[in-house]
Amino acid sequence: MGPLKDDWTSTCPLDWPQSERDEKCISQNEASWGTAMLSRLEKFKAIIDPNELFICAAGVGYTSKSDPSSNPDPSPSSSSESRMMPNPMSVLVFFLCSFAVSLMNYCFLHSNH
């Protein structure tokens, strides 16, 4: 988690329950990317990976609900075994798009605007 929403100079206490941390602290992604860029990245992730095949804990678009390892009693419909394996072309497209977004961000940040 990032800092407290009402005091950016204070870190989010680790001893708070997750529900309280979600309510009172800025997410790690929002603290890292900023609100506008995070929104753009989440939209991009939803388009590229609508079935949430690529799960990266604490990554853009991550929710504990999308992570099968966070479910202590997975049913057959939510287990990782029932998920469709991505085909290699989808994986390639995902990584190429990720690279393109990184390149666009780099160019944007280093342009003379």
C-alpha positions as CSV (number, residue, x, y, z in Angstrom):
1,M,0.0,0.0,0.0
2,G,1.0,3.6,-0.5
3,P,0.6,6.4,2.0
4,L,-2.5,7.5,3.9
5,K,-5.1,9.3,1.8
6,D,-5.3,12.2,4.2
7,D,-1.6,12.4,5.0
8,W,0.8,11.5,2.2
9,T,3.8,11.8,4.5
10,S,2.6,8.8,6.6
11,T,2.8,5.2,5.5
12,C,-0.2,2.9,5.6
13,P,0.0,0.9,8.9
14,L,0.6,-2.8,8.3
15,D,-1.3,-3.8,11.4
16,W,-4.6,-2.4,10.0
17,P,-7.1,-4.9,8.5
18,Q,-7.1,-5.0,4.7
19,S,-10.6,-3.5,4.5
20,E,-9.4,-0.4,6.5
21,R,-6.2,-0.2,4.5
22,D,-8.2,-0.2,1.2
23,E,-10.5,2.5,2.6
24,K,-7.8,4.8,4.1
25,C,-4.7,4.3,2.1
26,I,-3.7,4.9,-1.5
27,S,-2.9,1.8,-3.5
28,Q,0.6,1.0,-4.4
29,N,-0.3,1.3,-8.1
30,E,-1.9,4.7,-7.6
31,A,1.1,6.0,-5.6
32,S,3.4,4.7,-8.4
33,W,1.6,5.6,-11.6
34,G,-0.7,8.4,-10.5
35,T,-4.5,8.4,-10.8
36,A,-4.7,9.3,-14.5
37,M,-2.0,7.0,-15.8
38,L,-3.3,4.1,-13.6
39,S,-6.8,4.6,-15.1
40,R,-5.3,4.4,-18.6
41,L,-3.3,1.3,-17.8
42,E,-6.3,-0.5,-16.2
43,K,-8.4,0.2,-19.3
44,F,-5.6,-1.2,-21.5
45,K,-5.3,-4.3,-19.3
46,A,-9.0,-4.9,-19.4
47,I,-8.9,-4.8,-23.3
48,I,-5.8,-7.0,-23.6
49,D,-6.6,-9.5,-20.9
50,P,-10.4,-9.5,-20.4
51,N,-10.3,-13.1,-18.9
52,E,-7.6,-12.2,-16.4
53,L,-5.2,-14.9,-17.6
54,F,-2.2,-12.8,-16.7
55,I,-2.3,-12.2,-12.9
56,C,0.5,-10.2,-11.3
57,A,0.0,-9.7,-7.6
58,A,-0.1,-6.0,-6.9
59,G,0.2,-5.3,-10.7
60,V,-2.1,-3.0,-12.7
61,G,-5.6,-4.5,-12.7
62,Y,-4.9,-6.9,-9.9
63,T,-7.6,-7.6,-7.4
64,S,-7.5,-10.3,-4.8
65,K,-10.7,-11.7,-6.4
66,S,-8.9,-12.3,-9.6
67,D,-6.1,-14.3,-7.9
68,P,-7.0,-18.0,-7.5
69,S,-4.3,-18.4,-4.8
70,S,-6.1,-15.9,-2.6
71,N,-9.2,-18.2,-2.5
72,P,-8.7,-20.7,0.4
73,D,-11.5,-23.0,-0.9
74,P,-11.6,-22.8,-4.7
75,S,-14.5,-24.3,-6.4
76,P,-14.0,-26.0,-9.8
77,S,-15.2,-22.9,-11.6
78,S,-12.7,-20.6,-9.9
79,S,-9.7,-22.9,-9.7
80,S,-6.7,-22.1,-11.9
81,E,-7.0,-25.6,-13.5
82,S,-10.4,-24.6,-15.1
83,R,-8.9,-21.4,-16.6
84,M,-8.2,-21.6,-20.3
85,M,-4.5,-21.5,-21.1
86,P,-3.5,-18.6,-23.2
87,N,-2.4,-19.4,-26.7
88,P,1.2,-18.3,-27.6
89,M,0.1,-15.6,-30.0
90,S,-2.0,-14.0,-27.2
91,V,1.0,-14.0,-25.0
92,L,3.2,-12.4,-27.7
93,V,0.6,-9.7,-28.4
94,F,0.3,-9.0,-24.7
95,F,4.0,-8.5,-24.3
96,L,4.3,-6.4,-27.4
97,C,1.5,-4.2,-26.3
98,S,3.1,-3.9,-22.9
99,F,6.4,-2.9,-24.5
100,A,4.5,-0.4,-26.7
101,V,2.9,1.2,-23.6
102,S,6.2,1.4,-21.9
103,L,7.8,3.0,-24.9
104,M,4.9,5.5,-25.2
105,N,5.2,6.4,-21.5
106,Y,9.0,6.9,-21.9
107,C,8.5,9.1,-25.0
108,F,5.8,11.1,-23.2
109,L,7.9,11.6,-20.1
110,H,11.0,12.6,-22.1
111,S,9.3,14.9,-24.7
112,N,9.6,18.6,-24.6
113,H,6.0,19.5,-23.8
